Amino acid sequence: MRGSFHSAHVSRYNQFMKIVHYPHPALRHPAKAVGCIDKQLHLTIGQMMELMYEAKGLGLAAPQVALPYQLLVMNVTGDANKRECEEVYLNPRIVERKGTVEDEEGCLSFPGLYQKIRRSKSVKIQAYNLKGQLVEKVVNDIEARAWQHEIDHLNGVLFIDMMGPIAKLTSRSSIKNFEREFKKAQEKGEIPPEVEIEKLLASLEAQH
């Protein structure tokens, strides 16, 4: 494991944590590996879990809350009462893929947009748990889809990139609307200009 989770800076940032929507620059910013498991990381995970449940999601990656770290939280049941199904992993990667299947998929950073996406039916994952142990597991079906979706987020890849030609065409107006809403929020001062967001992401990465 390499890199580090930068406590002081992230602590200030966490006060305003929310799920960002496309085309927020954090969604295209490749995430940095996490190498330090500390109290601040646990606080961040707790906030991400609550945001995920509030948005009725199955998973959430750190770039979706504008944190450039290889961190994801997941509960494929989507049920906040089933805490035993919660999963948290650092620096995950897919080491093997098998089969393909097409099914409907959505994303918390694209609320209301759903399209058929082709994914691997089964994937083998390697990741670190919160004890710093390397874990390897094989997941299938909806869980495999969730893992692929969230790991894509850590690499700056979005589910709109995975759409086929027809899905892209039918999603075009929705995507344009997300872009318009983002620009409106910037004009109102609710979201900083792209250059300021990139500076914040860089400073989060650079803090030690």
mmCIF file of the C-alpha atoms, coordinates in Angstrom:
data_MODEL
# 
_entry.id   MODEL 
# 
loop_
_atom_site.group_PDB 
_atom_site.id 
_atom_site.type_symbol 
_atom_site.label_atom_id 
_atom_site.label_alt_id 
_atom_site.label_comp_id 
_atom_site.label_asym_id 
_atom_site.label_entity_id 
_atom_site.label_seq_id 
_atom_site.pdbx_PDB_ins_code 
_atom_site.Cartn_x 
_atom_site.Cartn_y 
_atom_site.Cartn_z 
_atom_site.occupancy 
_atom_site.B_iso_or_equiv 
_atom_site.pdbx_formal_charge 
_atom_site.auth_seq_id 
_atom_site.auth_comp_id 
_atom_site.auth_asym_id 
_atom_site.auth_atom_id 
_atom_site.pdbx_PDB_model_num 
ATOM 1   C CA . MET A 1 1   ? 0.000   0.000   0.000   1.00 0.00 ? 1   MET A CA 1 
ATOM 2   C CA . ARG A 1 2   ? 1.253   3.463   -0.806  1.00 0.00 ? 2   ARG A CA 1 
ATOM 3   C CA . GLY A 1 3   ? 0.186   7.061   -0.379  1.00 0.00 ? 3   GLY A CA 1 
ATOM 4   C CA . SER A 1 4   ? -1.588  8.285   2.746   1.00 0.00 ? 4   SER A CA 1 
ATOM 5   C CA . PHE A 1 5   ? -4.923  9.531   4.041   1.00 0.00 ? 5   PHE A CA 1 
ATOM 6   C CA . HIS A 1 6   ? -4.385  13.151  4.969   1.00 0.00 ? 6   HIS A CA 1 
ATOM 7   C CA . SER A 1 7   ? -6.214  13.725  8.226   1.00 0.00 ? 7   SER A CA 1 
ATOM 8   C CA . ALA A 1 8   ? -6.146  17.470  8.943   1.00 0.00 ? 8   ALA A CA 1 
ATOM 9   C CA . HIS A 1 9   ? -7.109  18.660  5.486   1.00 0.00 ? 9   HIS A CA 1 
ATOM 10  C CA . VAL A 1 10  ? -9.761  16.007  4.986   1.00 0.00 ? 10  VAL A CA 1 
ATOM 11  C CA . SER A 1 11  ? -11.224 16.756  8.415   1.00 0.00 ? 11  SER A CA 1 
ATOM 12  C CA . ARG A 1 12  ? -11.963 20.349  7.358   1.00 0.00 ? 12  ARG A CA 1 
ATOM 13  C CA . TYR A 1 13  ? -13.323 19.145  4.028   1.00 0.00 ? 13  TYR A CA 1 
ATOM 14  C CA . ASN A 1 14  ? -15.617 16.545  5.604   1.00 0.00 ? 14  ASN A CA 1 
ATOM 15  C CA . GLN A 1 15  ? -17.762 19.245  7.195   1.00 0.00 ? 15  GLN A CA 1 
ATOM 16  C CA . PHE A 1 16  ? -19.198 19.894  3.726   1.00 0.00 ? 16  PHE A CA 1 
ATOM 17  C CA . MET A 1 17  ? -19.187 16.369  2.314   1.00 0.00 ? 17  MET A CA 1 
ATOM 18  C CA . LYS A 1 18  ? -21.873 15.620  -0.245  1.00 0.00 ? 18  LYS A CA 1 
ATOM 19  C CA . ILE A 1 19  ? -22.299 13.490  -3.353  1.00 0.00 ? 19  ILE A CA 1 
ATOM 20  C CA . VAL A 1 20  ? -21.161 15.465  -6.386  1.00 0.00 ? 20  VAL A CA 1 
ATOM 21  C CA . HIS A 1 21  ? -22.946 15.245  -9.712  1.00 0.00 ? 21  HIS A CA 1 
ATOM 22  C CA . TYR A 1 22  ? -21.612 15.060  -13.251 1.00 0.00 ? 22  TYR A CA 1 
ATOM 23  C CA . PRO A 1 23  ? -19.647 16.885  -14.655 1.00 0.00 ? 23  PRO A CA 1 
ATOM 24  C CA . HIS A 1 24  ? -17.845 17.679  -11.372 1.00 0.00 ? 24  HIS A CA 1 
ATOM 25  C CA . PRO A 1 25  ? -14.059 17.400  -12.076 1.00 0.00 ? 25  PRO A CA 1 
ATOM 26  C CA . ALA A 1 26  ? -13.519 15.035  -9.116  1.00 0.00 ? 26  ALA A CA 1 
ATOM 27  C CA . LEU A 1 27  ? -15.391 12.364  -11.067 1.00 0.00 ? 27  LEU A CA 1 
ATOM 28  C CA . ARG A 1 28  ? -12.681 12.335  -13.735 1.00 0.00 ? 28  ARG A CA 1 
ATOM 29  C CA . HIS A 1 29  ? -9.759  12.679  -11.342 1.00 0.00 ? 29  HIS A CA 1 
ATOM 30  C CA . PRO A 1 30  ? -7.898  9.342   -10.900 1.00 0.00 ? 30  PRO A CA 1 
ATOM 31  C CA . ALA A 1 31  ? -7.787  8.443   -7.209  1.00 0.00 ? 31  ALA A CA 1 
ATOM 32  C CA . LYS A 1 32  ? -4.617  8.037   -5.158  1.00 0.00 ? 32  LYS A CA 1 
ATOM 33  C CA . ALA A 1 33  ? -3.918  4.896   -3.131  1.00 0.00 ? 33  ALA A CA 1 
ATOM 34  C CA . VAL A 1 34  ? -4.640  5.002   0.608   1.00 0.00 ? 34  VAL A CA 1 
ATOM 35  C CA . GLY A 1 35  ? -1.815  3.843   2.865   1.00 0.00 ? 35  GLY A CA 1 
ATOM 36  C CA . CYS A 1 36  ? -2.755  5.050   6.360   1.00 0.00 ? 36  CYS A CA 1 
ATOM 37  C CA . ILE A 1 37  ? -5.787  3.815   8.279   1.00 0.00 ? 37  ILE A CA 1 
ATOM 38  C CA . ASP A 1 38  ? -6.623  6.305   11.005  1.00 0.00 ? 38  ASP A CA 1 
ATOM 39  C CA . LYS A 1 39  ? -9.525  7.862   12.903  1.00 0.00 ? 39  LYS A CA 1 
ATOM 40  C CA . GLN A 1 40  ? -10.207 10.379  10.139  1.00 0.00 ? 40  GLN A CA 1 
ATOM 41  C CA . LEU A 1 41  ? -10.519 7.598   7.580   1.00 0.00 ? 41  LEU A CA 1 
ATOM 42  C CA . HIS A 1 42  ? -13.113 5.877   9.763   1.00 0.00 ? 42  HIS A CA 1 
ATOM 43  C CA . LEU A 1 43  ? -15.062 9.153   10.131  1.00 0.00 ? 43  LEU A CA 1 
ATOM 44  C CA . THR A 1 44  ? -14.996 9.636   6.367   1.00 0.00 ? 44  THR A CA 1 
ATOM 45  C CA . ILE A 1 45  ? -16.257 6.086   5.826   1.00 0.00 ? 45  ILE A CA 1 
ATOM 46  C CA . GLY A 1 46  ? -19.133 6.690   8.249   1.00 0.00 ? 46  GLY A CA 1 
ATOM 47  C CA . GLN A 1 47  ? -20.177 9.824   6.389   1.00 0.00 ? 47  GLN A CA 1 
ATOM 48  C CA . MET A 1 48  ? -19.931 8.084   3.027   1.00 0.00 ? 48  MET A CA 1 
ATOM 49  C CA . MET A 1 49  ? -22.133 5.238   4.277   1.00 0.00 ? 49  MET A CA 1 
ATOM 50  C CA . GLU A 1 50  ? -24.810 7.657   5.470   1.00 0.00 ? 50  GLU A CA 1 
ATOM 51  C CA . LEU A 1 51  ? -24.739 9.584   2.178   1.00 0.00 ? 51  LEU A CA 1 
ATOM 52  C CA . MET A 1 52  ? -25.038 6.293   0.285   1.00 0.00 ? 52  MET A CA 1 
ATOM 53  C CA . TYR A 1 53  ? -28.092 5.249   2.289   1.00 0.00 ? 53  TYR A CA 1 
ATOM 54  C CA . GLU A 1 54  ? -29.715 8.692   2.011   1.00 0.00 ? 54  GLU A CA 1 
ATOM 55  C CA . ALA A 1 55  ? -29.368 8.496   -1.774  1.00 0.00 ? 55  ALA A CA 1 
ATOM 56  C CA . LYS A 1 56  ? -30.646 4.881   -1.804  1.00 0.00 ? 56  LYS A CA 1 
ATOM 57  C CA . GLY A 1 57  ? -27.453 3.614   -3.388  1.00 0.00 ? 57  GLY A CA 1 
ATOM 58  C CA . LEU A 1 58  ? -25.689 0.260   -3.246  1.00 0.00 ? 58  LEU A CA 1 
ATOM 59  C CA . GLY A 1 59  ? -22.153 1.672   -3.310  1.00 0.00 ? 59  GLY A CA 1 
ATOM 60  C CA . LEU A 1 60  ? -20.196 4.912   -3.183  1.00 0.00 ? 60  LEU A CA 1 
ATOM 61  C CA . ALA A 1 61  ? -16.617 5.699   -4.172  1.00 0.00 ? 61  ALA A CA 1 
ATOM 62  C CA . ALA A 1 62  ? -14.542 8.494   -2.634  1.00 0.00 ? 62  ALA A CA 1 
ATOM 63  C CA . PRO A 1 63  ? -14.325 10.526  -5.895  1.00 0.00 ? 63  PRO A CA 1 
ATOM 64  C CA . GLN A 1 64  ? -18.122 10.810  -5.732  1.00 0.00 ? 64  GLN A CA 1 
ATOM 65  C CA . VAL A 1 65  ? -17.696 12.919  -2.599  1.00 0.00 ? 65  VAL A CA 1 
ATOM 66  C CA . ALA A 1 66  ? -14.794 14.790  -4.223  1.00 0.00 ? 66  ALA A CA 1 
ATOM 67  C CA . LEU A 1 67  ? -12.072 12.950  -2.306  1.00 0.00 ? 67  LEU A CA 1 
ATOM 68  C CA . PRO A 1 68  ? -9.265  11.674  -4.585  1.00 0.00 ? 68  PRO A CA 1 
ATOM 69  C CA . TYR A 1 69  ? -8.619  8.425   -2.714  1.00 0.00 ? 69  TYR A CA 1 
ATOM 70  C CA . GLN A 1 70  ? -8.999  4.745   -3.602  1.00 0.00 ? 70  GLN A CA 1 
ATOM 71  C CA . LEU A 1 71  ? -11.736 4.081   -1.085  1.00 0.00 ? 71  LEU A CA 1 
ATOM 72  C CA . LEU A 1 72  ? -15.200 2.604   -1.580  1.00 0.00 ? 72  LEU A CA 1 
ATOM 73  C CA . VAL A 1 73  ? -18.131 1.663   0.618   1.00 0.00 ? 73  VAL A CA 1 
ATOM 74  C CA . MET A 1 74  ? -20.855 -0.775  -0.355  1.00 0.00 ? 74  MET A CA 1 
ATOM 75  C CA . ASN A 1 75  ? -23.979 -2.556  0.793   1.00 0.00 ? 75  ASN A CA 1 
ATOM 76  C CA . VAL A 1 76  ? -25.515 -4.421  -2.131  1.00 0.00 ? 76  VAL A CA 1 
ATOM 77  C CA . THR A 1 77  ? -28.762 -4.923  -0.185  1.00 0.00 ? 77  THR A CA 1 
ATOM 78  C CA . GLY A 1 78  ? -29.255 -1.146  -0.093  1.00 0.00 ? 78  GLY A CA 1 
ATOM 79  C CA . ASP A 1 79  ? -30.741 -1.653  3.379   1.00 0.00 ? 79  ASP A CA 1 
ATOM 80  C CA . ALA A 1 80  ? -29.316 0.522   6.168   1.00 0.00 ? 80  ALA A CA 1 
ATOM 81  C CA . ASN A 1 81  ? -30.717 -1.955  8.701   1.00 0.00 ? 81  ASN A CA 1 
ATOM 82  C CA . LYS A 1 82  ? -28.494 -4.707  7.340   1.00 0.00 ? 82  LYS A CA 1 
ATOM 83  C CA . ARG A 1 83  ? -25.212 -3.300  8.621   1.00 0.00 ? 83  ARG A CA 1 
ATOM 84  C CA . GLU A 1 84  ? -23.687 -6.776  8.552   1.00 0.00 ? 84  GLU A CA 1 
ATOM 85  C CA . CYS A 1 85  ? -23.714 -6.504  4.734   1.00 0.00 ? 85  CYS A CA 1 
ATOM 86  C CA . GLU A 1 86  ? -21.630 -3.326  4.700   1.00 0.00 ? 86  GLU A CA 1 
ATOM 87  C CA . GLU A 1 87  ? -18.255 -3.516  2.984   1.00 0.00 ? 87  GLU A CA 1 
ATOM 88  C CA . VAL A 1 88  ? -15.358 -1.056  3.022   1.00 0.00 ? 88  VAL A CA 1 
ATOM 89  C CA . TYR A 1 89  ? -12.246 -1.516  0.925   1.00 0.00 ? 89  TYR A CA 1 
ATOM 90  C CA . LEU A 1 90  ? -9.098  0.390   0.084   1.00 0.00 ? 90  LEU A CA 1 
ATOM 91  C CA . ASN A 1 91  ? -7.046  0.283   -3.125  1.00 0.00 ? 91  ASN A CA 1 
ATOM 92  C CA . PRO A 1 92  ? -9.226  -2.333  -4.855  1.00 0.00 ? 92  PRO A CA 1 
ATOM 93  C CA . ARG A 1 93  ? -8.443  -3.835  -8.230  1.00 0.00 ? 93  ARG A CA 1 
ATOM 94  C CA . ILE A 1 94  ? -9.961  -6.423  -10.518 1.00 0.00 ? 94  ILE A CA 1 
ATOM 95  C CA . VAL A 1 95  ? -7.540  -9.268  -11.264 1.00 0.00 ? 95  VAL A CA 1 
ATOM 96  C CA . GLU A 1 96  ? -9.831  -11.567 -13.235 1.00 0.00 ? 96  GLU A CA 1 
ATOM 97  C CA . ARG A 1 97  ? -13.076 -11.282 -15.218 1.00 0.00 ? 97  ARG A CA 1 
ATOM 98  C CA . LYS A 1 98  ? -15.443 -13.980 -16.473 1.00 0.00 ? 98  LYS A CA 1 
ATOM 99  C CA . GLY A 1 99  ? -18.508 -13.854 -18.702 1.00 0.00 ? 99  GLY A CA 1 
ATOM 100 C CA . THR A 1 100 ? -20.600 -10.834 -19.660 1.00 0.00 ? 100 THR A CA 1 
ATOM 101 C CA . VAL A 1 101 ? -24.112 -9.730  -18.856 1.00 0.00 ? 101 VAL A CA 1 
ATOM 102 C CA . GLU A 1 102 ? -26.174 -6.637  -19.713 1.00 0.00 ? 102 GLU A CA 1 
ATOM 103 C CA . ASP A 1 103 ? -28.435 -5.108  -17.109 1.00 0.00 ? 103 ASP A CA 1 
ATOM 104 C CA . GLU A 1 104 ? -29.827 -1.760  -15.992 1.00 0.00 ? 104 GLU A CA 1 
ATOM 105 C CA . GLU A 1 105 ? -27.457 0.436   -14.048 1.00 0.00 ? 105 GLU A CA 1 
ATOM 106 C CA . GLY A 1 106 ? -27.630 3.840   -12.387 1.00 0.00 ? 106 GLY A CA 1 
ATOM 107 C CA . CYS A 1 107 ? -25.209 6.105   -10.550 1.00 0.00 ? 107 CYS A CA 1 
ATOM 108 C CA . LEU A 1 108 ? -25.580 8.419   -7.559  1.00 0.00 ? 108 LEU A CA 1 
ATOM 109 C CA . SER A 1 109 ? -23.633 11.080  -9.471  1.00 0.00 ? 109 SER A CA 1 
ATOM 110 C CA . PHE A 1 110 ? -26.259 10.909  -12.258 1.00 0.00 ? 110 PHE A CA 1 
ATOM 111 C CA . PRO A 1 111 ? -29.521 10.862  -10.246 1.00 0.00 ? 111 PRO A CA 1 
ATOM 112 C CA . GLY A 1 112 ? -32.469 9.602   -12.263 1.00 0.00 ? 112 GLY A CA 1 
ATOM 113 C CA . LEU A 1 113 ? -30.428 8.283   -15.199 1.00 0.00 ? 113 LEU A CA 1 
ATOM 114 C CA . TYR A 1 114 ? -30.572 4.528   -15.841 1.00 0.00 ? 114 TYR A CA 1 
ATOM 115 C CA . GLN A 1 115 ? -29.323 2.563   -18.831 1.00 0.00 ? 115 GLN A CA 1 
ATOM 116 C CA . LYS A 1 116 ? -28.404 -0.981  -19.819 1.00 0.00 ? 116 LYS A CA 1 
ATOM 117 C CA . ILE A 1 117 ? -24.676 -1.525  -19.283 1.00 0.00 ? 117 ILE A CA 1 
ATOM 118 C CA . ARG A 1 118 ? -22.663 -4.611  -20.250 1.00 0.00 ? 118 ARG A CA 1 
ATOM 119 C CA . ARG A 1 119 ? -20.353 -5.814  -17.469 1.00 0.00 ? 119 ARG A CA 1 
ATOM 120 C CA . SER A 1 120 ? -18.425 -8.938  -16.562 1.00 0.00 ? 120 SER A CA 1 
ATOM 121 C CA . LYS A 1 121 ? -20.712 -11.468 -14.841 1.00 0.00 ? 121 LYS A CA 1 
ATOM 122 C CA . SER A 1 122 ? -18.033 -12.542 -12.366 1.00 0.00 ? 122 SER A CA 1 
ATOM 123 C CA . VAL A 1 123 ? -14.885 -10.764 -11.159 1.00 0.00 ? 123 VAL A CA 1 
ATOM 124 C CA . LYS A 1 124 ? -12.044 -11.579 -8.801  1.00 0.00 ? 124 LYS A CA 1 
ATOM 125 C CA . ILE A 1 125 ? -11.139 -8.629  -6.552  1.00 0.00 ? 125 ILE A CA 1 
ATOM 126 C CA . GLN A 1 126 ? -8.038  -7.807  -4.534  1.00 0.00 ? 126 GLN A CA 1 
ATOM 127 C CA . ALA A 1 127 ? -8.312  -5.015  -1.963  1.00 0.00 ? 127 ALA A CA 1 
ATOM 128 C CA . TYR A 1 128 ? -7.248  -4.013  1.540   1.00 0.00 ? 128 TYR A CA 1 
ATOM 129 C CA . ASN A 1 129 ? -9.673  -4.104  4.452   1.00 0.00 ? 129 ASN A CA 1 
ATOM 130 C CA . LEU A 1 130 ? -9.673  -1.719  7.410   1.00 0.00 ? 130 LEU A CA 1 
ATOM 131 C CA . LYS A 1 131 ? -7.183  -3.938  9.246   1.00 0.00 ? 131 LYS A CA 1 
ATOM 132 C CA . GLY A 1 132 ? -4.690  -3.342  6.445   1.00 0.00 ? 132 GLY A CA 1 
ATOM 133 C CA . GLN A 1 133 ? -4.997  -6.954  5.290   1.00 0.00 ? 133 GLN A CA 1 
ATOM 134 C CA . LEU A 1 134 ? -5.019  -7.896  1.621   1.00 0.00 ? 134 LEU A CA 1 
ATOM 135 C CA . VAL A 1 135 ? -8.300  -9.609  0.767   1.00 0.00 ? 135 VAL A CA 1 
ATOM 136 C CA . GLU A 1 136 ? -9.106  -11.590 -2.363  1.00 0.00 ? 136 GLU A CA 1 
ATOM 137 C CA . LYS A 1 137 ? -12.661 -12.522 -3.243  1.00 0.00 ? 137 LYS A CA 1 
ATOM 138 C CA . VAL A 1 138 ? -14.774 -13.600 -6.200  1.00 0.00 ? 138 VAL A CA 1 
ATOM 139 C CA . VAL A 1 139 ? -18.113 -11.818 -6.641  1.00 0.00 ? 139 VAL A CA 1 
ATOM 140 C CA . ASN A 1 140 ? -20.966 -12.442 -9.073  1.00 0.00 ? 140 ASN A CA 1 
ATOM 141 C CA . ASP A 1 141 ? -24.040 -10.819 -10.596 1.00 0.00 ? 141 ASP A CA 1 
ATOM 142 C CA . ILE A 1 142 ? -25.254 -7.612  -8.849  1.00 0.00 ? 142 ILE A CA 1 
ATOM 143 C CA . GLU A 1 143 ? -22.271 -7.555  -6.480  1.00 0.00 ? 143 GLU A CA 1 
ATOM 144 C CA . ALA A 1 144 ? -19.852 -7.944  -9.402  1.00 0.00 ? 144 ALA A CA 1 
ATOM 145 C CA . ARG A 1 145 ? -21.626 -5.094  -11.195 1.00 0.00 ? 145 ARG A CA 1 
ATOM 146 C CA . ALA A 1 146 ? -21.374 -2.859  -8.125  1.00 0.00 ? 146 ALA A CA 1 
ATOM 147 C CA . TRP A 1 147 ? -17.666 -3.582  -7.718  1.00 0.00 ? 147 TRP A CA 1 
ATOM 148 C CA . GLN A 1 148 ? -16.930 -2.833  -11.361 1.00 0.00 ? 148 GLN A CA 1 
ATOM 149 C CA . HIS A 1 149 ? -18.937 0.384   -11.195 1.00 0.00 ? 149 HIS A CA 1 
ATOM 150 C CA . GLU A 1 150 ? -17.180 1.663   -8.048  1.00 0.00 ? 150 GLU A CA 1 
ATOM 151 C CA . ILE A 1 151 ? -13.676 0.635   -9.154  1.00 0.00 ? 151 ILE A CA 1 
ATOM 152 C CA . ASP A 1 152 ? -14.303 2.491   -12.416 1.00 0.00 ? 152 ASP A CA 1 
ATOM 153 C CA . HIS A 1 153 ? -15.013 5.601   -10.333 1.00 0.00 ? 153 HIS A CA 1 
ATOM 154 C CA . LEU A 1 154 ? -11.573 5.292   -8.707  1.00 0.00 ? 154 LEU A CA 1 
ATOM 155 C CA . ASN A 1 155 ? -10.017 5.439   -12.189 1.00 0.00 ? 155 ASN A CA 1 
ATOM 156 C CA . GLY A 1 156 ? -12.069 8.398   -13.408 1.00 0.00 ? 156 GLY A CA 1 
ATOM 157 C CA . VAL A 1 157 ? -14.304 6.156   -15.549 1.00 0.00 ? 157 VAL A CA 1 
ATOM 158 C CA . LEU A 1 158 ? -18.076 6.762   -15.456 1.00 0.00 ? 158 LEU A CA 1 
ATOM 159 C CA . PHE A 1 159 ? -20.963 4.521   -16.385 1.00 0.00 ? 159 PHE A CA 1 
ATOM 160 C CA . ILE A 1 160 ? -21.837 6.801   -19.295 1.00 0.00 ? 160 ILE A CA 1 
ATOM 161 C CA . ASP A 1 161 ? -18.483 5.749   -20.792 1.00 0.00 ? 161 ASP A CA 1 
ATOM 162 C CA . MET A 1 162 ? -19.667 2.138   -20.728 1.00 0.00 ? 162 MET A CA 1 
ATOM 163 C CA . MET A 1 163 ? -22.929 2.769   -22.563 1.00 0.00 ? 163 MET A CA 1 
ATOM 164 C CA . GLY A 1 164 ? -23.529 1.374   -26.030 1.00 0.00 ? 164 GLY A CA 1 
ATOM 165 C CA . PRO A 1 165 ? -24.347 3.714   -28.952 1.00 0.00 ? 165 PRO A CA 1 
ATOM 166 C CA . ILE A 1 166 ? -28.141 3.589   -28.491 1.00 0.00 ? 166 ILE A CA 1 
ATOM 167 C CA . ALA A 1 167 ? -27.939 4.148   -24.729 1.00 0.00 ? 167 ALA A CA 1 
ATOM 168 C CA . LYS A 1 168 ? -25.598 7.113   -25.276 1.00 0.00 ? 168 LYS A CA 1 
ATOM 169 C CA . LEU A 1 169 ? -28.012 8.607   -27.780 1.00 0.00 ? 169 LEU A CA 1 
ATOM 170 C CA . THR A 1 170 ? -31.051 8.248   -25.528 1.00 0.00 ? 170 THR A CA 1 
ATOM 171 C CA . SER A 1 171 ? -29.078 9.624   -22.547 1.00 0.00 ? 171 SER A CA 1 
ATOM 172 C CA . ARG A 1 172 ? -27.766 12.669  -24.384 1.00 0.00 ? 172 ARG A CA 1 
ATOM 173 C CA . SER A 1 173 ? -30.465 15.106  -23.230 1.00 0.00 ? 173 SER A CA 1 
ATOM 174 C CA . SER A 1 174 ? -30.120 13.972  -19.596 1.00 0.00 ? 174 SER A CA 1 
ATOM 175 C CA . ILE A 1 175 ? -26.344 14.408  -19.717 1.00 0.00 ? 175 ILE A CA 1 
ATOM 176 C CA . LYS A 1 176 ? -26.710 17.882  -21.240 1.00 0.00 ? 176 LYS A CA 1 
ATOM 177 C CA . ASN A 1 177 ? -29.102 18.753  -18.427 1.00 0.00 ? 177 ASN A CA 1 
ATOM 178 C CA . PHE A 1 178 ? -26.559 17.671  -15.794 1.00 0.00 ? 178 PHE A CA 1 
ATOM 179 C CA . GLU A 1 179 ? -24.009 19.919  -17.508 1.00 0.00 ? 179 GLU A CA 1 
ATOM 180 C CA . ARG A 1 180 ? -26.425 22.879  -17.530 1.00 0.00 ? 180 ARG A CA 1 
ATOM 181 C CA . GLU A 1 181 ? -27.305 22.409  -13.860 1.00 0.00 ? 181 GLU A CA 1 
ATOM 182 C CA . PHE A 1 182 ? -23.612 22.236  -12.947 1.00 0.00 ? 182 PHE A CA 1 
ATOM 183 C CA . LYS A 1 183 ? -22.900 25.492  -14.784 1.00 0.00 ? 183 LYS A CA 1 
ATOM 184 C CA . LYS A 1 184 ? -25.871 27.180  -13.127 1.00 0.00 ? 184 LYS A CA 1 
ATOM 185 C CA . ALA A 1 185 ? -24.609 26.125  -9.696  1.00 0.00 ? 185 ALA A CA 1 
ATOM 186 C CA . GLN A 1 186 ? -21.175 27.561  -10.553 1.00 0.00 ? 186 GLN A CA 1 
ATOM 187 C CA . GLU A 1 187 ? -22.715 30.834  -11.714 1.00 0.00 ? 187 GLU A CA 1 
ATOM 188 C CA . LYS A 1 188 ? -24.588 31.077  -8.403  1.00 0.00 ? 188 LYS A CA 1 
ATOM 189 C CA . GLY A 1 189 ? -21.351 30.445  -6.519  1.00 0.00 ? 189 GLY A CA 1 
ATOM 190 C CA . GLU A 1 190 ? -22.623 27.152  -5.107  1.00 0.00 ? 190 GLU A CA 1 
ATOM 191 C CA . ILE A 1 191 ? -19.798 25.236  -6.811  1.00 0.00 ? 191 ILE A CA 1 
ATOM 192 C CA . PRO A 1 192 ? -16.271 26.656  -7.294  1.00 0.00 ? 192 PRO A CA 1 
ATOM 193 C CA . PRO A 1 193 ? -14.745 27.071  -10.778 1.00 0.00 ? 193 PRO A CA 1 
ATOM 194 C CA . GLU A 1 194 ? -13.028 23.976  -12.210 1.00 0.00 ? 194 GLU A CA 1 
ATOM 195 C CA . VAL A 1 195 ? -9.559  25.413  -11.608 1.00 0.00 ? 195 VAL A CA 1 
ATOM 196 C CA . GLU A 1 196 ? -10.291 25.833  -7.875  1.00 0.00 ? 196 GLU A CA 1 
ATOM 197 C CA . ILE A 1 197 ? -11.681 22.302  -7.637  1.00 0.00 ? 197 ILE A CA 1 
ATOM 198 C CA . GLU A 1 198 ? -8.539  20.910  -9.297  1.00 0.00 ? 198 GLU A CA 1 
ATOM 199 C CA . LYS A 1 199 ? -6.392  22.864  -6.817  1.00 0.00 ? 199 LYS A CA 1 
ATOM 200 C CA . LEU A 1 200 ? -8.360  21.408  -3.908  1.00 0.00 ? 200 LEU A CA 1 
ATOM 201 C CA . LEU A 1 201 ? -7.991  17.866  -5.258  1.00 0.00 ? 201 LEU A CA 1 
ATOM 202 C CA . ALA A 1 202 ? -4.252  18.410  -5.714  1.00 0.00 ? 202 ALA A CA 1 
ATOM 203 C CA . SER A 1 203 ? -3.898  19.783  -2.177  1.00 0.00 ? 203 SER A CA 1 
ATOM 204 C CA . LEU A 1 204 ? -5.789  16.802  -0.741  1.00 0.00 ? 204 LEU A CA 1 
ATOM 205 C CA . GLU A 1 205 ? -3.343  14.519  -2.523  1.00 0.00 ? 205 GLU A CA 1 
ATOM 206 C CA . ALA A 1 206 ? -0.278  16.509  -1.488  1.00 0.00 ? 206 ALA A CA 1 
ATOM 207 C CA . GLN A 1 207 ? -0.983  16.821  2.256   1.00 0.00 ? 207 GLN A CA 1 
ATOM 208 C CA . HIS A 1 208 ? 1.151   14.582  4.470   1.00 0.00 ? 208 HIS A CA 1 
# 
